[in-house]
Amino acid sequence: MIKRVTKKKLKDKKEIFLSNIIDQEIKDNELRIGFSKKILELSEKMSFKKPNLHEDLTHIPFVTIDGDDSKDFDDAVWADENKDIIKIMVAIADVSFFIDQDSPIDLEARKRGNSFYFPDRVLPMFPKKISNDICSLVPQKERACVVIQIDLFKNGKIKNYEIKRAIIKSHARLTYEEVDQIYTNERNKFYLLTKNLFRAYQVLKEKSLTRGKINFNSDEFSIKFQENQNFIFLKKKNLDSYKVIEELMVLANNIVAEVFIKEKKNTVFRNHEKPSKEKVIELKKILNDREFKFLSFFSQRDFNNALEISKKKGLDYINNILLKSQSKAFYESKNKGHFGLALKNYTHFTSPIRRYSDLIVHRDLFDILYKKKKRIFSDISEHLTLQEKKADFLERNIIERACSIYLKKIKKKNFFGIIDGIERFGIFIKCMDYPFTALARIRQSSEFNLKKRNRENEKYKI
């Protein structure tokens, strides 16, 4: 159950701080804070568990590529290009090696479902000793991992792959911005590795385009806290390094999903279905211009064609309209494919430190690889989906409340926005400078002709 913080609950405070709102959201949504003494003691003892059967890959110069504020590094990457093949390695923290199923730490993580990230804090799925140290792929430290080694033809086809447990050592903790800069700096010691990673990305990107992956544009904001409860909004930059990691993680997730399909075994799959008929009908009502009328919106190609048309015409707002028409991705024990990625088989494997679904997939994968008897495990896919929805809701709600506080302080009255939706009672306008949408109610509907096509530079009373 998801609960929203009301202004009434905070009315006794003379000035509302964002941290107070976050406190209230955590309390109202009954999020689990901290860990018991027993769990903390058990997590400290895990550093003594030695992965003796893992292959030694510490000579491979893996790097992690994450955001500036990241603390839990659960993936590292490496690539090398030769004449015919691009060799790729994706290393994922081997959390299942340390966390036994049904142990106190495991049961607590299962209840949480995922880590909850807030602008000023994190409620991790595991204690910090595990998430930020023992399992985190911090630089210059030997860490237990699950490594997927892929030989990729330059046409995007996979020649072969191998999944194994290994010890790796991250040679650097790089940020997305640093990687974009390194790619244009041949003097940097990580230039060649970065060049090879980008080459792998270019091949995988072409493969994604060919199969029909929907190329939505990202329009995300984050909140950065400053001194004295002040904060600013940061718009996510459109960096190529984001896409490099995204394609590599999608590749790893897809390979693991196909292992389960090949072996006819179930796990927690990550499904994304095509838009419902109702959503498509609503979408076609909005996109009723001549250029969009021939599109049915039941295939990825139609969505990509609409995005291409809107890009050529400078209609950036169409991206958000198309995005809102999509179904929500969910977890399920039966594979239904991923519509947005245009993949028949998909799961989540690459973030076991912060997503419990991935930890289940790791355990199920090793049952197959080591030919173990299938463990008895109740299907908690619905619980994991609900926990993910809760995290998404809280993120959106806190950003909305943060906007209210921020805009009140700066006392700005005019904003640039685009129409995000039209209803009988008014128009939803999405602000382009800050992450909020406002409702402009139509006071005199006779003055506002929604069907009129040429409305540029006209003024309306709303």
N, C-alpha and C positions, 0 to 999 in steps of 0.2 A: 504494500500500500504506500502511495506517495502522498505526502502532505505538503501544503504550501504555507509559508510563513505569511501571516497577515500583518498589516500595519498596526492593527490594534494590539498585537502581542508586544510590539516595540514602542508603544506610545508613551511609556513612562520615561523614555530616554529623551533628553533635551536634544541631543544630536545623534542621529543614527549613523553608526559606523558599519562598514561592510563586514568587518570581523564579527560584529554582533549578529548580523543577519546569518552569517555562516554558522555561528554557534547555534542559533535557533533552528536552522535547517537540519543540522546534524541531530539535534535533540528531537525535533518533531518527526523526523523520518527514522528514528531509532537506529541510527548507524552505530556500529560497534567501535568504541574508542579504546585504544590501548590494548594490552594483553595481560593475561593473568601471570602471576609470579612463576607458576609451574611452566607455562609456555616459554617465558623469557629464559628460564634456566635451561630448558631443553634446547632452545635455539643456540645458546652459548656452547653447549656440548657438541653441536654438529660440526664444528671446525675440526674436531678430532677424527671425523670419518674420512678415510683416505680412499680415493678412487683408483685402486691398484690395477683394475682390469681395463682401464681406458687407454686408448692408443695415444702415444705422445706426438702431438702436432704443434709443440711450442716453437718449432722453427718456422712455422708459417706466420708471416707478418699480418695477422688479423688486425682490424681497427674497428672501433665502435663509432657510429655516427648518430648523434642524438641532438636534442634541443639543449639550449644553454643551461637550463635549470635541472636537467635530468640527473637522477641519483641512482636509479635502478637500471643497470645496463644488462638487458637479457638477450641481446643479439650482437654478433660481430660478423664482419664480412671480409672476403678476400677474393680477388680475381686475377687471372693471368691470361694473356692472349698469345696464341701462336698462329701458325699459318692457316690452319683449318678449324681450330677448336678454341673456344673460350672456356677455360676452367674456372669454376665458381665454387666457393665454399661459403656456406651459411652456418654459423655456429650459434646454437641456442643454449642458454643456461640449462644444465641438467638438474632441474629442481627435483624431479622424481627420484633421483639417486639419494637425495638427502631426506626427503619427506616421505615417510612410510604412510601407506593408505590407512585411514582410520586412527592414526596417531592423534594426540591432542592438538598438535599444530595443524594437521590436515583437516580435522573436523572444524576447527576455527576458521580456516581459510575457506572451507566449503560453505559455511554460513555466510561469509562476506561475499563470496562469488567473484569479486574483483576489487581492485584498489579504487578508492575514491579520491579524486584530485580536485583540490580547491585552490584559489589564487594564493592563499597564505599558508596552506598546510596540505599534507597528504595523510589519508587514513589507509595505510598499506594492508594488503591481504596477508602478508607475513611480517613478523617482527623485523626491525631494521637490520639486526645482525644477519638475517638471511637475505632480505631484499637488497640491502645496500652494501653487503660485504661478502658473505660466504658464497652466494649464488651470483652476485653482480660481477659482470665481466670488466672489472676495473683494470686500468693499465698496469702492465708489468707484474701482474699476479697470475699464477697458474690457477686455472679454473676448469672444473668439470663441465663438459658440454655434450650436446647431441649435435653432430656435424652432418650436414647433407653436402656431399661432394658431387657436383654436376659437371659433365662434359657437354657443352652446348655447341651444336653446329651454328654457323653464322646465318643460317636461314631460320633460326629459332627453334629447330627441332632438337630434342634431347637425345644425344647419342647413348648415354648411360648415366646412372647415378648410383650412389652408395650412401647408406645411412649408418652411422656408427657413433659409438661413444668415444670421446677423446678428451685429452687435456690440451687446452690452448692457452696462449698468453696474448692478451691484447697489447699491441705495440703503441697504441695512441688512443686517447679519448678525443675524438674530433667532433665539432659541431657542424650543423648543416651549412652555416655561412662560411666556415673555414674550408669545407670541402669544395664549395663553389669557387672560392678564391684559389685554392690549390690547383684546381683543374686548369687554370690559366697561368700558372707559375711553374715553369719547367725546372726551376732551381730548387723547389721544395723537395725534401727527401721522400715525401709521400705522393709526388706527382705521378710516377709511373703506375702505382697502385690505383690512384684515383682515376687515371686515364683508362685503365683496364675495367674498373667498375662502371665508368660511364659507357664504355664500349659494350659491356654486357647489357646495360640498361637500354642502349639504342637498339640492340637486337631484340630484347624482350618487349620493348615498346612497339616495335614494328609487328611483332607477333600478336600483341594485344590488340592493335588496330585491325589486323587481318581477321581475327576471330570475332571482333565486334564489341570490345569493351567500351562502355559508355564513358566519354571523357568530360565529366562535369568539372567545372572550375571551382576551386576552393575559395570560400569567402569567410574565413575564420578570424576571430579575435581572441586575444588572451588579455588577462589583467595582470599588471605588474605592480606590486606593492612598493611604496616608497616610505619615507619617514612620516611619523605622526599620522598614521592611518590614511595617508594620501595614496592615490594609485592612478595609473594611467592605462589607457587601452593601446594595445599593440596589434596591428593588423598583420596576419600571417603573410610573409613574403612568398612570392611564387618562385621558389628556388628549385633548380633542377635536381639538387641532391635529395630533396624530399622524394622525388619521383624515382630516383635510383634505388633508394631503400624500399620504397613501396613495391616496385616491380620484383625485387629480390625476395621480399617476404611473401608476396603472392605466389611466386614460383615455388618456394619452400612449402607453403601451405597446400598448394595444389598437388605437389608430388606426394606429400604425406596422405592426403585424402585418397589419391589413386591407389596407394598401397592397400588401404582398407577395402576399396572397391574390388581390386584384383583378388584379395584374399576372402572376399565376401563376408567381411566382419563389420560390425557396427561400432560407432564411437559417437562423440559429440560433433556433428557436422555443423557447418555455418551455412545456412540457407538464405537465399534471397530470391523471392518469387517476382514474376512480372507484375506490373501494376494491375489492380482490379479493374473490371469493366466500368464500375462506377467512377473510378478516378480518371480513366481514359475519357469517358463521356464529359466529365467536368473540364478536363484538359482541352478537349477539342472545342468546347464552348468558348474558352479563353483565347485559344490560338485559332481564330476563325479567319485569319487573313488568307489570301489566295495561295501564298507560298507554302502554308502548312496543311492545307485541306487534303492533299493527297496522302498524308501520313496517317497510318493506322495506330501507331504508338503501341503495338504489341510485339515489336522486335527492337533489339538494340540498334539496328541500322536506322530505324525511324528517329530514335532519340538523337543519334549522332548527326543525322541529316538536319534535324531541327536546330541543334547546337551550331552547326556550320552555317546555316542560313542566318541565324540570329547574330553570329559573329561578323558575317559580311555586312549586315545591315546596322551593326553597332547597337543591337538590342540586347544589352548585357543582362537585363532583368529576366529574359526568357530562361536563362540558366537556372535561376531560383524556382521559377514556375515548374520547369521540368523535374527538378530535384524533389520538389514537394509532392509530385505525383507518384513518386516511387514507393513501393512497399517497404516495410521495415525488415531488416535482416534479423534472423533469429537462430537460436540453437535448437537442434533436434537430433534424435538418435538415428533418424533415417535421412539419407542424402537426397536432396531435391535440387542441388545445383545452385549456382549464383548468377542471377540474371544480369546484374550490373557489371560483373567482371566477365560475363559470357563464358563461364566455366561450368562444365557438367558436374565436376566434383570439387568440393571445397571444404576446408575446415580451418580452425585456428590452432596453430602449433607454435608460433614464434614469440609468444609473450607469457610464459608460464609463471613469471614472478608476479604479474599483475592480473592475470585472468585464470580462474580455476578451470575453465573449459580446456585450456591448453594443457594444463597438468594432467587432466583425464586422458587427453589424446596421447600425451607422452607415455603414460602407463599402458594404454591399450596398444600403442605401437610396439613397445618392447615385449608385450605378450606375444605379438606376431613374430618379431625378429628373433626372439629367444625361444619360440615355440612353447611358451608357457600355457598352462591351463587358464582359460578365461576366468578372470575374477568376477565374483558376484557384485554387481554395482547397480544400485537403483538409479533410474533415469532422472537426473536433476536438471535436464535441459530447460524446462520451464522456469525453474528457480533462477538459473543463470541468466536467462533472457530478461526476467523481471528485475534482477539486480543491475543489469546493464541499462535497462530503461530508466531505473531510478537514478543512476549516475548521470545519464544524459539529461534527464529532467532537471536535476539539481544544478548542473552546469549552466543550462539555459536560464533557469530561474534566477540564479545568482548574478549572471551577466545582466539580465533585465533590471534587477534591483540596483546593481552597480551603476547602470546608466542613469537611473533616477537620481542617485546621489551625486554622480559626476556632473550631470547637466544642470542640476540645481546650483552647484558650486560655481560653474563657469558662466552661468547666466546667459548662455547663448540662445538666441531666439530663432535664428534662421538656419536651416539645414538643407543640404542637397539630398534628394531622395527620388526613388522610382516607385511606380505603382506595383504593389506586390500581390494585390487581390482586390476584387470588386464584389461587393454585396449590395443588396437593396438599401441597406441602412447607411452605407458609406464605403469609403475606400481605405484599404490598408496600404500605407506608404512605408517602404523600407528605406531607412537612412543609410547612405553610402559611407558616411564618415565614422559612424558609431554603430555598435551592434544592437539596434532596437528597431521595432516596427511600430508605427503609430496609426491609430484609427482616426480618420477625418470623417466625421458624420456629415451627411448631406442634409442641410437644413431646408433647402428648397429644391426638391428633386426635379422640378420642372425646369430649373436653370441648367441642370447637368445632364446632357444627352450622352448616355454611355455608348450608344450605337453610332454616334457621329465619328467618322474616321479622322478627319483633319481637325485636330484640336490644339495644334501647336500655338503657343503664345496667347491662348484665350484664357481669361480669368473667370473664376467661379467663386461664389460665396459658399464656404463649407464650414 
